[in-house]
Amino acid sequence: MKLNIVPARTGMAWVKLGIRTFWRQPMALAALFFLTMASMSLATMIPLVGPAVALALLPSATLAMMVASAEATQGRFPTPTLLLVAFRTGKQRLRDMLVLGALYAVGFLGIMGLSALLDGGQFAQVYLGGAVLTKEVAEDPSFQAAMWLSMLLYLPLSLLFWHAPGLVHWHGVPPVKALFFSIVACVRNFGAFVVYGLGWLGVFLLGGLVVSVVSALLAVAGLSGATAGGIMVGGAMMMAAMFFTSVVFTFRDSFAPPAKTEMEAPPDEPPHPPAPGPL
């Protein structure tokens, strides 16, 4: 497996490819994203272990969107069955994805546990939906310290798991090695990921402004607040779906195509250009 080093401007290309690919199959990709979020929300309702199960499903949900994006890029229609793609590619990959999910849940809950040392668990309860965020809580210095600590610690956790689902699924890399290769790839392509992050920040800010203006105009026209709120939620979900659609392109350009081995590779591998090349 070869790591590709790409120029910083590639980050903006990833943003554009994500948006362009989403609009090839907007209904299918938006529906799949909604189903992944709904599945994780339902998992949180499991007594005692619900939040941990939902966290463990995140790598599989990310992989589902990556595979769906690859399908759309290759001119195929991504179906809802891709939601289960992590669970139908052989026992070894299934086991590895389950391990990956468990590691992510442990890592995230560990971060929440460390933040609880600063504020007694207020931030963790708010973030996990167990408490309501009030003005008094938000202005509490200990709550703010716990929030910043969580954000600081979540960055390396995110980098560890950014490419890991794709490495397990398409390259057959064991979970721990996948985490190592993922963070190395992110660090080596740091410039591209900075541009990528700034690009999506701009998209979300612009999209939020447009949705807010549309909602305000509808309110002036006499539509109910619930309608305006639904538009804002729908717009946010659509932009989030576009973001997850772009993840596969960061993976595609960071690693060379998997070599053909005796092990049968999944047929839905991400599209690879002959070389990253100038963009």
Buried (B, 14 or more C-beta within 10 A) or exposed (E): BEEBEBBBEBBBBBBBBBBBBBEBBBEBBBBBBBBBBEBBEEBBEEEEEBBBBBBBBBBBBBBBBBBBBBBBBEEEEBEBEBBEBBEEBEEEBBEBBBBBBBBBBEBBBEBBEBBBEBBEBBBBBBBBEEBEEEEEBEEBEBBBBBBEBBEEBBEBBBBBBBBBBBBBBBBBBBBEBBBBBBBBBBEBBEBBBEBBEEBBEEBBEEBBEEBBEBBEEBEEEEEEEEEBEEBBEEBBBBBBBBBBBBBBBBBBBBBBBBEEEEEEBBEBBBBBEEEBEEB
